[in-house]
Amino acid sequence: MPTLHFKGKAFVQNHHLAVPYHELTPVKSRGLSKTASLHDNLIVEGDNLHA
């Protein structure tokens, strides 16, 4: 099977391992329900790499 080889390919494939972990925290004032929960539909706002 043909594959694509380019300089820096391993770095690009493993880049997500170098990004620090960010925990999602619900903000009650921005939600529509009375209780803040991560189990409902979510809108994640932030930088594409962090989100």
HTML snippet that shows the backbone in 3Dmol.js (N, CA, C, O; Angstrom):
<script src="https://3Dmol.org/build/3Dmol-min.js"></script>
<div id="view" style="width:600px;height:400px;position:relative"></div>
<script>
const pdb = `
ATOM      1  N   MET A   1       0.843  -1.174   0.000  1.00  0.00           N
ATOM      2  CA  MET A   1       0.000   0.000   0.000  1.00  0.00           C
ATOM      3  C   MET A   1       0.892   1.243   0.000  1.00  0.00           C
ATOM      4  O   MET A   1       1.826   1.322   0.799  1.00  0.00           O
ATOM      5  N   PRO A   2       0.628   2.208  -0.872  1.00  0.00           N
ATOM      6  CA  PRO A   2       1.446   3.417  -0.906  1.00  0.00           C
ATOM      7  C   PRO A   2       1.204   4.288   0.329  1.00  0.00           C
ATOM      8  O   PRO A   2       0.085   4.376   0.834  1.00  0.00           O
ATOM      9  N   THR A   3       2.255   4.915   0.793  1.00  0.00           N
ATOM     10  CA  THR A   3       2.152   5.822   1.934  1.00  0.00           C
ATOM     11  C   THR A   3       2.810   7.145   1.596  1.00  0.00           C
ATOM     12  O   THR A   3       3.633   7.228   0.684  1.00  0.00           O
ATOM     13  N   LEU A   4       2.445   8.161   2.326  1.00  0.00           N
ATOM     14  CA  LEU A   4       3.007   9.484   2.128  1.00  0.00           C
ATOM     15  C   LEU A   4       4.076   9.723   3.182  1.00  0.00           C
ATOM     16  O   LEU A   4       3.800   9.614   4.376  1.00  0.00           O
ATOM     17  N   HIS A   5       5.281  10.045   2.761  1.00  0.00           N
ATOM     18  CA  HIS A   5       6.386  10.317   3.675  1.00  0.00           C
ATOM     19  C   HIS A   5       6.821  11.767   3.513  1.00  0.00           C
ATOM     20  O   HIS A   5       7.087  12.213   2.397  1.00  0.00           O
ATOM     21  N   PHE A   6       6.895  12.500   4.607  1.00  0.00           N
ATOM     22  CA  PHE A   6       7.408  13.867   4.556  1.00  0.00           C
ATOM     23  C   PHE A   6       8.173  14.153   5.835  1.00  0.00           C
ATOM     24  O   PHE A   6       7.980  13.496   6.857  1.00  0.00           O
ATOM     25  N   LYS A   7       9.042  15.144   5.755  1.00  0.00           N
ATOM     26  CA  LYS A   7       9.893  15.511   6.879  1.00  0.00           C
ATOM     27  C   LYS A   7       9.017  16.038   8.018  1.00  0.00           C
ATOM     28  O   LYS A   7       8.178  16.912   7.800  1.00  0.00           O
ATOM     29  N   GLY A   8       9.205  15.518   9.216  1.00  0.00           N
ATOM     30  CA  GLY A   8       8.436  15.960  10.370  1.00  0.00           C
ATOM     31  C   GLY A   8       7.114  15.239  10.547  1.00  0.00           C
ATOM     32  O   GLY A   8       6.313  15.649  11.387  1.00  0.00           O
ATOM     33  N   LYS A   9       6.852  14.187   9.796  1.00  0.00           N
ATOM     34  CA  LYS A   9       5.580  13.466   9.862  1.00  0.00           C
ATOM     35  C   LYS A   9       5.354  12.876  11.250  1.00  0.00           C
ATOM     36  O   LYS A   9       4.234  12.928  11.756  1.00  0.00           O
ATOM     37  N   ALA A  10       6.383  12.319  11.875  1.00  0.00           N
ATOM     38  CA  ALA A  10       6.232  11.721  13.211  1.00  0.00           C
ATOM     39  C   ALA A  10       5.846  12.786  14.231  1.00  0.00           C
ATOM     40  O   ALA A  10       5.040  12.519  15.121  1.00  0.00           O
ATOM     41  N   PHE A  11       6.410  13.994  14.117  1.00  0.00           N
ATOM     42  CA  PHE A  11       6.061  15.072  15.046  1.00  0.00           C
ATOM     43  C   PHE A  11       4.592  15.454  14.896  1.00  0.00           C
ATOM     44  O   PHE A  11       3.899  15.660  15.892  1.00  0.00           O
ATOM     45  N   VAL A  12       4.123  15.548  13.674  1.00  0.00           N
ATOM     46  CA  VAL A  12       2.723  15.921  13.427  1.00  0.00           C
ATOM     47  C   VAL A  12       1.784  14.844  13.970  1.00  0.00           C
ATOM     48  O   VAL A  12       0.755  15.168  14.562  1.00  0.00           O
ATOM     49  N   GLN A  13       2.121  13.581  13.780  1.00  0.00           N
ATOM     50  CA  GLN A  13       1.266  12.495  14.245  1.00  0.00           C
ATOM     51  C   GLN A  13       1.226  12.411  15.766  1.00  0.00           C
ATOM     52  O   GLN A  13       0.232  11.945  16.322  1.00  0.00           O
ATOM     53  N   ASN A  14       2.281  12.850  16.456  1.00  0.00           N
ATOM     54  CA  ASN A  14       2.340  12.752  17.913  1.00  0.00           C
ATOM     55  C   ASN A  14       2.180  14.100  18.609  1.00  0.00           C
ATOM     56  O   ASN A  14       2.411  14.193  19.815  1.00  0.00           O
ATOM     57  N   HIS A  15       1.791  15.141  17.884  1.00  0.00           N
ATOM     58  CA  HIS A  15       1.672  16.481  18.466  1.00  0.00           C
ATOM     59  C   HIS A  15       0.642  16.537  19.587  1.00  0.00           C
ATOM     60  O   HIS A  15       0.831  17.267  20.560  1.00  0.00           O
ATOM     61  N   HIS A  16      -0.447  15.775  19.464  1.00  0.00           N
ATOM     62  CA  HIS A  16      -1.493  15.807  20.497  1.00  0.00           C
ATOM     63  C   HIS A  16      -0.972  15.306  21.845  1.00  0.00           C
ATOM     64  O   HIS A  16      -1.569  15.616  22.876  1.00  0.00           O
ATOM     65  N   LEU A  17       0.113  14.549  21.867  1.00  0.00           N
ATOM     66  CA  LEU A  17       0.677  14.055  23.124  1.00  0.00           C
ATOM     67  C   LEU A  17       1.437  15.157  23.873  1.00  0.00           C
ATOM     68  O   LEU A  17       1.634  15.054  25.083  1.00  0.00           O
ATOM     69  N   ALA A  18       1.862  16.206  23.167  1.00  0.00           N
ATOM     70  CA  ALA A  18       2.630  17.282  23.783  1.00  0.00           C
ATOM     71  C   ALA A  18       1.745  18.399  24.339  1.00  0.00           C
ATOM     72  O   ALA A  18       2.230  19.263  25.069  1.00  0.00           O
ATOM     73  N   VAL A  19       0.447  18.394  24.000  1.00  0.00           N
ATOM     74  CA  VAL A  19      -0.465  19.446  24.450  1.00  0.00           C
ATOM     75  C   VAL A  19      -0.931  19.122  25.872  1.00  0.00           C
ATOM     76  O   VAL A  19      -1.360  17.998  26.133  1.00  0.00           O
ATOM     77  N   PRO A  20      -0.854  20.088  26.796  1.00  0.00           N
ATOM     78  CA  PRO A  20      -1.283  19.813  28.168  1.00  0.00           C
ATOM     79  C   PRO A  20      -2.788  19.531  28.240  1.00  0.00           C
ATOM     80  O   PRO A  20      -3.570  20.026  27.428  1.00  0.00           O
ATOM     81  N   TYR A  21      -3.164  18.735  29.221  1.00  0.00           N
ATOM     82  CA  TYR A  21      -4.551  18.338  29.437  1.00  0.00           C
ATOM     83  C   TYR A  21      -5.327  19.490  30.065  1.00  0.00           C
ATOM     84  O   TYR A  21      -4.847  20.122  31.006  1.00  0.00           O
ATOM     85  N   HIS A  22      -6.517  19.764  29.553  1.00  0.00           N
ATOM     86  CA  HIS A  22      -7.381  20.802  30.107  1.00  0.00           C
ATOM     87  C   HIS A  22      -8.710  20.172  30.486  1.00  0.00           C
ATOM     88  O   HIS A  22      -9.354  19.528  29.656  1.00  0.00           O
ATOM     89  N   GLU A  23      -9.120  20.351  31.718  1.00  0.00           N
ATOM     90  CA  GLU A  23     -10.368  19.780  32.193  1.00  0.00           C
ATOM     91  C   GLU A  23     -11.533  20.691  31.838  1.00  0.00           C
ATOM     92  O   GLU A  23     -11.432  21.912  31.950  1.00  0.00           O
ATOM     93  N   LEU A  24     -12.640  20.092  31.410  1.00  0.00           N
ATOM     94  CA  LEU A  24     -13.843  20.868  31.142  1.00  0.00           C
ATOM     95  C   LEU A  24     -14.556  21.145  32.463  1.00  0.00           C
ATOM     96  O   LEU A  24     -14.821  20.223  33.235  1.00  0.00           O
ATOM     97  N   THR A  25     -14.859  22.397  32.717  1.00  0.00           N
ATOM     98  CA  THR A  25     -15.591  22.760  33.924  1.00  0.00           C
ATOM     99  C   THR A  25     -16.856  23.501  33.515  1.00  0.00           C
ATOM    100  O   THR A  25     -16.777  24.491  32.788  1.00  0.00           O
ATOM    101  N   PRO A  26     -18.008  23.049  33.959  1.00  0.00           N
ATOM    102  CA  PRO A  26     -19.256  23.714  33.587  1.00  0.00           C
ATOM    103  C   PRO A  26     -19.376  25.072  34.281  1.00  0.00           C
ATOM    104  O   PRO A  26     -18.973  25.229  35.433  1.00  0.00           O
ATOM    105  N   VAL A  27     -19.929  26.042  33.571  1.00  0.00           N
ATOM    106  CA  VAL A  27     -20.180  27.372  34.122  1.00  0.00           C
ATOM    107  C   VAL A  27     -21.695  27.524  34.241  1.00  0.00           C
ATOM    108  O   VAL A  27     -22.395  27.669  33.238  1.00  0.00           O
ATOM    109  N   LYS A  28     -22.192  27.489  35.477  1.00  0.00           N
ATOM    110  CA  LYS A  28     -23.635  27.474  35.724  1.00  0.00           C
ATOM    111  C   LYS A  28     -24.333  28.702  35.153  1.00  0.00           C
ATOM    112  O   LYS A  28     -25.457  28.598  34.662  1.00  0.00           O
ATOM    113  N   SER A  29     -23.688  29.855  35.209  1.00  0.00           N
ATOM    114  CA  SER A  29     -24.329  31.077  34.732  1.00  0.00           C
ATOM    115  C   SER A  29     -24.538  31.092  33.214  1.00  0.00           C
ATOM    116  O   SER A  29     -25.368  31.850  32.713  1.00  0.00           O
ATOM    117  N   ARG A  30     -23.805  30.275  32.495  1.00  0.00           N
ATOM    118  CA  ARG A  30     -23.929  30.255  31.033  1.00  0.00           C
ATOM    119  C   ARG A  30     -24.804  29.102  30.546  1.00  0.00           C
ATOM    120  O   ARG A  30     -25.031  28.966  29.344  1.00  0.00           O
ATOM    121  N   GLY A  31     -25.299  28.266  31.470  1.00  0.00           N
ATOM    122  CA  GLY A  31     -26.115  27.132  31.085  1.00  0.00           C
ATOM    123  C   GLY A  31     -27.595  27.461  31.082  1.00  0.00           C
ATOM    124  O   GLY A  31     -28.014  28.505  31.581  1.00  0.00           O
ATOM    125  N   LEU A  32     -28.385  26.556  30.512  1.00  0.00           N
ATOM    126  CA  LEU A  32     -29.829  26.741  30.455  1.00  0.00           C
ATOM    127  C   LEU A  32     -30.564  25.965  31.540  1.00  0.00           C
ATOM    128  O   LEU A  32     -31.715  26.272  31.847  1.00  0.00           O
ATOM    129  N   SER A  33     -29.912  24.963  32.123  1.00  0.00           N
ATOM    130  CA  SER A  33     -30.570  24.171  33.153  1.00  0.00           C
ATOM    131  C   SER A  33     -30.233  24.726  34.542  1.00  0.00           C
ATOM    132  O   SER A  33     -29.340  25.560  34.692  1.00  0.00           O
ATOM    133  N   LYS A  34     -30.958  24.250  35.540  1.00  0.00           N
ATOM    134  CA  LYS A  34     -30.754  24.740  36.909  1.00  0.00           C
ATOM    135  C   LYS A  34     -29.484  24.192  37.535  1.00  0.00           C
ATOM    136  O   LYS A  34     -28.915  24.820  38.428  1.00  0.00           O
ATOM    137  N   THR A  35     -29.034  23.032  37.082  1.00  0.00           N
ATOM    138  CA  THR A  35     -27.814  22.436  37.617  1.00  0.00           C
ATOM    139  C   THR A  35     -26.773  22.330  36.506  1.00  0.00           C
ATOM    140  O   THR A  35     -27.100  21.974  35.374  1.00  0.00           O
ATOM    141  N   ALA A  36     -25.548  22.631  36.826  1.00  0.00           N
ATOM    142  CA  ALA A  36     -24.465  22.515  35.849  1.00  0.00           C
ATOM    143  C   ALA A  36     -24.072  21.049  35.710  1.00  0.00           C
ATOM    144  O   ALA A  36     -23.809  20.377  36.707  1.00  0.00           O
ATOM    145  N   SER A  37     -24.032  20.552  34.474  1.00  0.00           N
ATOM    146  CA  SER A  37     -23.739  19.144  34.253  1.00  0.00           C
ATOM    147  C   SER A  37     -22.954  18.981  32.958  1.00  0.00           C
ATOM    148  O   SER A  37     -23.153  19.729  32.001  1.00  0.00           O
ATOM    149  N   LEU A  38     -22.068  18.002  32.939  1.00  0.00           N
ATOM    150  CA  LEU A  38     -21.335  17.661  31.718  1.00  0.00           C
ATOM    151  C   LEU A  38     -21.990  16.498  30.977  1.00  0.00           C
ATOM    152  O   LEU A  38     -21.429  15.996  30.003  1.00  0.00           O
ATOM    153  N   HIS A  39     -23.174  16.063  31.425  1.00  0.00           N
ATOM    154  CA  HIS A  39     -23.841  14.911  30.828  1.00  0.00           C
ATOM    155  C   HIS A  39     -24.882  15.307  29.792  1.00  0.00           C
ATOM    156  O   HIS A  39     -25.450  14.428  29.143  1.00  0.00           O
ATOM    157  N   ASP A  40     -25.152  16.583  29.613  1.00  0.00           N
ATOM    158  CA  ASP A  40     -26.109  17.054  28.625  1.00  0.00           C
ATOM    159  C   ASP A  40     -25.360  17.515  27.376  1.00  0.00           C
ATOM    160  O   ASP A  40     -24.147  17.331  27.266  1.00  0.00           O
ATOM    161  N   ASN A  41     -26.086  18.110  26.445  1.00  0.00           N
ATOM    162  CA  ASN A  41     -25.447  18.690  25.260  1.00  0.00           C
ATOM    163  C   ASN A  41     -24.558  19.835  25.694  1.00  0.00           C
ATOM    164  O   ASN A  41     -24.928  20.607  26.578  1.00  0.00           O
ATOM    165  N   LEU A  42     -23.389  19.956  25.084  1.00  0.00           N
ATOM    166  CA  LEU A  42     -22.423  20.973  25.481  1.00  0.00           C
ATOM    167  C   LEU A  42     -22.019  21.839  24.298  1.00  0.00           C
ATOM    168  O   LEU A  42     -21.957  21.371  23.161  1.00  0.00           O
ATOM    169  N   ILE A  43     -21.747  23.097  24.579  1.00  0.00           N
ATOM    170  CA  ILE A  43     -21.077  23.979  23.640  1.00  0.00           C
ATOM    171  C   ILE A  43     -19.731  24.268  24.270  1.00  0.00           C
ATOM    172  O   ILE A  43     -19.657  24.818  25.369  1.00  0.00           O
ATOM    173  N   VAL A  44     -18.661  23.897  23.573  1.00  0.00           N
ATOM    174  CA  VAL A  44     -17.313  24.091  24.088  1.00  0.00           C
ATOM    175  C   VAL A  44     -16.733  25.313  23.395  1.00  0.00           C
ATOM    176  O   VAL A  44     -16.609  25.343  22.170  1.00  0.00           O
ATOM    177  N   GLU A  45     -16.376  26.327  24.193  1.00  0.00           N
ATOM    178  CA  GLU A  45     -15.824  27.558  23.657  1.00  0.00           C
ATOM    179  C   GLU A  45     -14.360  27.636  24.043  1.00  0.00           C
ATOM    180  O   GLU A  45     -14.013  27.454  25.210  1.00  0.00           O
ATOM    181  N   GLY A  46     -13.507  27.903  23.079  1.00  0.00           N
ATOM    182  CA  GLY A  46     -12.090  28.028  23.379  1.00  0.00           C
ATOM    183  C   GLY A  46     -11.245  27.854  22.138  1.00  0.00           C
ATOM    184  O   GLY A  46     -11.764  27.737  21.028  1.00  0.00           O
ATOM    185  N   ASP A  47      -9.959  27.837  22.333  1.00  0.00           N
ATOM    186  CA  ASP A  47      -9.024  27.630  21.252  1.00  0.00           C
ATOM    187  C   ASP A  47      -9.229  26.236  20.673  1.00  0.00           C
ATOM    188  O   ASP A  47      -9.476  25.293  21.424  1.00  0.00           O
ATOM    189  N   ASN A  48      -9.134  26.088  19.384  1.00  0.00           N
ATOM    190  CA  ASN A  48      -9.373  24.819  18.721  1.00  0.00           C
ATOM    191  C   ASN A  48      -8.512  23.698  19.302  1.00  0.00           C
ATOM    192  O   ASN A  48      -8.999  22.584  19.497  1.00  0.00           O
ATOM    193  N   LEU A  49      -7.257  23.976  19.576  1.00  0.00           N
ATOM    194  CA  LEU A  49      -6.377  22.949  20.100  1.00  0.00           C
ATOM    195  C   LEU A  49      -6.765  22.551  21.523  1.00  0.00           C
ATOM    196  O   LEU A  49      -6.664  21.379  21.886  1.00  0.00           O
ATOM    197  N   HIS A  50      -7.207  23.515  22.329  1.00  0.00           N
ATOM    198  CA  HIS A  50      -7.626  23.218  23.697  1.00  0.00           C
ATOM    199  C   HIS A  50      -8.999  22.587  23.736  1.00  0.00           C
ATOM    200  O   HIS A  50      -9.254  21.707  24.558  1.00  0.00           O
ATOM    201  N   ALA A  51      -9.883  23.021  22.863  1.00  0.00           N
ATOM    202  CA  ALA A  51     -11.243  22.495  22.864  1.00  0.00           C
ATOM    203  C   ALA A  51     -11.264  21.089  22.300  1.00  0.00           C
ATOM    204  O   ALA A  51     -12.327  20.473  22.218  1.00  0.00           O
TER     205      ALA A  51
END
`;
const viewer = $3Dmol.createViewer("view");
viewer.addModel(pdb, "pdb");
viewer.setStyle({}, {cartoon: {color: "spectrum"}});
viewer.zoomTo();
viewer.render();
</script>
